[in-house]
Amino acid sequence: MSSLLRRSALRCLDTVLTPYSASANKVVTQATTLPHLYYLRKTMHYQTEQRGQPNSPDYRIYFKTLEGKYISPFHDIPLVVESEQDNGVPAKKLKNENEVLYNMVVEVPRWSNAKMEIATKEPLNPIKQDMKKGKLRYVANIFPHKGYIWNYGALPQTWEDPGHEDKDTNCCGDNDPIDVCDIGTQVCSPGQVIQVKVLGILAMIDEGEMDWKVIAINAEDPDAKNLNSIEDVRKTRPGHLEATVDWFRKYKVPDGKPENEFGFNSQFKDKDFALSIINSTHEHWRALVQKKTNAGGIECKNLSCCDSPHRCGADDARDVVQSAPAFGNANPVSPEVDKWHFV
């Protein structure tokens, strides 16, 4: 990414999201480890706003800045975390000071069953509960586990392009941001944005589509400084990786679907391989928001991508949110629906 593009991107974000600071230079320096990272900026704290009735098809979680400007968690939250947070407070320090941290948008907290996800085909991409055949979706409890066995979410500014065939698995992307499993001990909340350290990746093949699963740990976790590779996870948390493969293999079986398959003989790939996949999906996302590829139904409305034809103003974004049902106003799904998932 040229220095001109970097400066242009930062000036653009200055007018949209947050004041430019001298620390932005550190972002550019850090980003040299990941070519072409798109519109990096000072890390912000994010707020969420609920709309509609929880446990209903209308329920949404929208994202906004501390200044109250609504944004897309898919397109406006940067992929890479800067070295400093707001107000000059240093970001979490790791053992390796050159470690690059990534923003993770938490969709599903550990131990929960509701299949919450970024609504990629809705303006501003709020989090919603997935539906199938008119019913809200819940994952079954895969014995001996309760719900999801990690905090589950996505890396913003990434996209698994359904038009791109992976050279190793010969499968195309699933049309979603790349998924992340946070193996830290904290139980997060839907809509929480955390900083994670990437450790490895699993090549899941879901009904013929490439569905990468990044294995990462919350940078705030006490074990983060000691976990630097997928082998560290295998040594210090015996059984954790095997449980992850088993969970992903079987979690759709209770819905009448076959077991999922995996590339690389179900083996986890290392951190360097994971970073190469993240870089690739970031480049696919860039092409998406710049309208250089088939969007596949993805909604690309954003506030901060300067050369994106999908960019909108703060007023337009606010109109999107205000057109949604007010919080608590919707017809909730009967508590009898899928009640067995909550035990």
Buried (B, 14 or more C-beta within 10 A) or exposed (E): BEEEBBEBBBEBBBEBBBEBBEBBEBBBEBBEEBEEBBBBBBBBEBBBBBBBBBBBBBBBBBBBBEEEBBBBBBBBBBBBBBBBBBEEEEBBEBEEEEBBBBBBBBBBBBBBBBBBBBBBEBBBBBBBBBEEEEEBBBBBBBEEBBBBBBBBBBBBBBBBBBEBEBEEBEBBBBBBBBBBBBBBEBEBEBBBBBBBBBBBBBBBBBEEBBBBBBBBBBBEBEBBBEBBEBBBBBEEEEEBBEBBBBBBBBBBEEEEEEEBBBBEEBEBBEBEBBBEBBBBBBBBBBBBBBEEBEBBEBBBBBBBBBBBEBBBEBEBBBEBBEEBBEBEEBEBBEEEEBEEBEE
